[in-house]
Amino acid sequence: TIDFDLEQKAKDENTHILIFCNPHNPTGRVWTKEELERVGKICADNDMWIISDEIHCDLLRCTKVHTPFMKVMPGYKKLVTCMAPSKTFNMAGFMTSNIIIRDEELKGKWRRVYSSNINPMSLAGATAAFSKGDEWLEQLKAYLDKNFELVKEMFETEAPKVKFAIPEATYLAWADLSAYIPVECEANVPFMFAENGGVVIEYGKMFVDNGLGHVRINLAYPASVVKEGIKRVCAVLNKIEAGEIEL
């Protein structure tokens, strides 16, 4: 959820920019139109810039719909939207993104700095992905939905104390392991999983200050790989609970 203490923070004379993640990473929330409208009004009332990171906007669960910030603030000039084919089409190596800038002065500055750095092969690749990748993307979304269902089922049966809900977007699972790994634990959690389970995961404190006890797991893999990875995660958690791994 959004902490709308944001309204008070926006009134601070030293606050000029909101960097907003839509959909949210790492939790996978798809913000509603009403939530976005409230955030937008706060920013407009305080003459703030908004940089909206919408890089995961194409990777939704099949029943969900993404609302771009541009749609709820159609005439607001101080809005920059950042998107890319890198997540959607696994094209991070192309080093390209789409930056949508409404303000002409800022757009001019951006072009002077970055327009000469566009790789023509990356541009061609991005154009091909967005214009011809619909069918592939729909199949990918359906596959990811099944991977998330698989993970939910495995946690429920093999490590039932894990708190996990299927996110509304992204290909990243965000799981609360604090019932097994206390938040005050100072152990190197990713190293512990790698050493004891042969599986690499990302610890929550990499992303947010209150992410201790959580992990982020990439599910953009074949189901067989996801199944084996989660099986190893659960095995480590059960060893911790049995006292076989000391934290």
C-alpha positions in Angstrom: 0.0 0.0 0.0 1.0 3.6 -0.4 1.9 5.5 2.8 0.1 8.8 2.1 2.3 10.6 4.6 3.6 11.4 1.2 1.3 14.4 1.3 3.1 16.0 4.2 6.5 15.2 2.7 5.6 16.8 -0.6 4.9 20.1 1.2 8.6 20.3 2.3 10.1 23.2 0.4 13.2 21.0 -0.3 11.2 18.3 -2.0 11.0 18.7 -5.7 10.8 15.2 -7.3 8.9 11.9 -6.7 10.4 8.8 -8.1 7.5 6.4 -8.4 7.5 2.7 -9.3 4.4 1.5 -11.3 4.0 -1.5 -11.1 5.9 -1.7 -7.9 9.1 -3.7 -7.6 9.7 -5.8 -5.5 6.2 -6.3 -4.3 4.5 -6.5 -7.7 1.6 -4.2 -6.8 -0.3 -2.8 -9.8 -1.6 0.6 -8.5 -5.2 1.4 -9.1 -6.3 4.5 -11.1 -7.6 6.0 -7.8 -4.3 5.6 -6.0 -2.4 7.1 -9.0 -4.9 10.0 -9.1 -4.3 10.8 -5.4 -0.5 10.6 -5.8 -0.7 12.8 -8.9 -2.8 15.4 -7.2 -0.3 15.6 -4.3 2.5 16.2 -6.8 0.6 18.7 -8.8 -0.5 20.7 -5.8 3.1 21.0 -4.8 4.5 21.6 -8.3 6.7 18.5 -8.2 8.3 16.5 -10.9 7.3 12.9 -11.2 9.6 10.2 -12.6 7.4 7.2 -13.2 9.4 3.9 -13.5 7.0 1.7 -15.5 9.6 -0.9 -16.7 7.5 -3.9 -15.5 4.2 -2.6 -17.0 3.9 -5.3 -19.6 4.5 -8.2 -17.2 1.2 -8.4 -15.4 -0.8 -11.4 -14.3 -3.3 -12.2 -17.1 -6.3 -10.8 -15.2 -4.6 -7.4 -14.4 -4.4 -4.1 -16.3 -1.7 -1.4 -16.0 -2.7 2.3 -15.8 0.1 4.6 -17.0 0.7 7.7 -15.0 0.4 9.6 -18.2 -3.2 8.5 -18.5 -4.3 9.9 -15.1 -2.3 13.2 -15.6 -2.9 13.9 -19.3 -1.9 17.6 -19.2 0.8 17.6 -16.5 4.2 18.8 -18.0 6.4 17.8 -15.1 6.0 14.0 -15.8 8.7 11.7 -17.1 7.9 8.1 -17.9 10.6 5.5 -18.0 10.0 2.2 -19.9 12.1 -0.4 -21.7 11.9 -3.7 -23.6 14.6 -5.1 -21.3 12.3 -6.8 -18.8 9.4 -7.7 -21.0 11.5 -9.2 -23.8 14.7 -10.2 -22.0 16.7 -7.6 -23.9 18.8 -6.0 -21.1 21.9 -6.6 -23.2 20.6 -4.2 -25.9 21.1 -1.3 -23.4 18.0 0.6 -24.6 15.0 2.2 -23.0 12.1 4.4 -23.7 12.0 7.8 -21.9 8.9 9.8 -22.5 9.4 13.5 -21.6 6.6 16.1 -22.0 8.5 19.2 -21.0 10.1 20.5 -24.2 13.0 22.2 -22.4 13.9 19.0 -20.5 13.4 16.9 -23.7 15.9 19.2 -25.5 18.5 18.7 -22.8 18.0 15.0 -22.8 18.4 14.8 -26.6 21.6 16.8 -26.6 23.2 14.5 -24.0 21.9 11.1 -25.1 20.6 11.0 -28.7 24.1 10.4 -30.1 24.4 7.3 -28.0 21.6 5.3 -29.5 22.8 2.0 -30.9 20.9 1.4 -34.2 20.8 -2.4 -33.6 19.2 -1.8 -30.2 16.7 0.5 -31.7 15.8 -2.1 -34.4 15.5 -4.8 -31.8 13.3 -2.8 -29.6 11.1 -1.8 -32.5 10.7 -5.4 -33.6 9.9 -6.6 -30.0 7.2 -4.0 -29.4 5.6 -4.3 -32.9 5.8 -8.1 -33.4 6.1 -9.6 -29.9 2.4 -9.6 -28.8 1.8 -13.4 -29.2 5.1 -14.3 -27.5 4.3 -11.9 -24.6 0.8 -13.4 -24.0 2.3 -16.9 -23.9 5.0 -15.6 -21.5 2.4 -14.1 -19.1 0.4 -17.3 -19.0 3.6 -19.3 -18.3 4.6 -16.9 -15.5 1.1 -17.2 -14.0 1.6 -21.0 -13.8 5.1 -20.6 -12.3 3.7 -18.4 -9.5 0.9 -20.9 -8.8 3.6 -23.6 -8.6 5.6 -21.6 -6.1 2.6 -20.8 -3.9 1.7 -24.5 -3.8 5.2 -25.6 -3.0 5.6 -23.1 -0.1 2.2 -24.1 1.3 3.2 -27.8 1.3 7.0 -27.8 1.9 7.6 -24.6 4.0 4.1 -23.5 5.3 5.4 -20.8 7.5 6.5 -18.7 4.5 4.2 -15.8 3.8 3.7 -15.5 0.1 1.0 -14.0 -2.1 1.1 -14.1 -5.9 2.0 -10.6 -7.0 -0.1 -8.6 -9.6 2.9 -7.9 -11.8 6.6 -8.7 -12.5 8.3 -12.1 -12.8 9.7 -11.8 -9.3 8.4 -13.6 -6.2 8.6 -11.6 -2.9 8.4 -13.9 0.0 8.5 -13.3 3.8 10.8 -15.9 5.5 10.9 -14.2 8.8 9.2 -17.2 10.5 12.4 -19.1 9.7 15.0 -16.3 9.5 14.5 -13.6 12.2 14.7 -10.1 10.9 17.4 -9.3 13.5 19.6 -12.1 12.0 22.8 -10.5 10.6 23.8 -13.6 8.7 24.7 -13.2 5.0 21.4 -14.7 3.9 22.1 -15.1 0.1 25.4 -16.8 0.9 23.7 -19.1 3.4 21.3 -20.3 0.7 24.0 -20.7 -1.8 26.3 -22.6 0.6 23.6 -24.9 2.1 21.1 -25.3 -0.8 23.0 -24.5 -4.0 20.5 -21.8 -4.9 21.0 -18.0 -5.3 18.3 -15.6 -4.1 18.3 -11.9 -3.4 17.8 -10.7 0.2 15.1 -8.0 0.8 17.3 -5.4 2.4 18.9 -4.9 -1.1 15.7 -3.2 -2.1 13.9 -1.6 0.8 14.9 -0.6 4.4 12.1 -2.8 5.9 12.9 -5.8 3.6 14.7 -7.8 6.3 13.3 -11.3 6.5 12.1 -11.2 2.8 13.7 -12.5 -0.3 13.2 -11.8 -4.0 13.2 -14.8 -6.4 13.4 -14.7 -10.2 10.7 -17.0 -11.7 11.4 -16.2 -15.3 12.8 -19.7 -15.8 11.4 -23.1 -17.1 9.0 -24.6 -14.6 11.4 -27.4 -13.9 14.1 -25.0 -12.9 11.7 -23.0 -10.7 10.5 -26.2 -9.0 14.1 -27.3 -8.2 15.0 -23.9 -7.0 12.1 -23.6 -4.6 12.6 -27.1 -3.4 16.2 -26.1 -2.4 14.9 -23.0 -0.7 12.4 -25.0 1.3 15.0 -27.6 2.2 17.3 -24.8 3.7 14.3 -23.4 5.7 13.5 -26.8 7.1 17.1 -27.3 8.1 17.1 -23.9 9.9 13.9 -24.9 11.7 15.4 -28.2 12.7 18.5 -26.5 14.1 20.8 -28.1 11.4 21.9 -24.7 10.1 23.1 -22.1 12.7 22.2 -18.5 12.0 
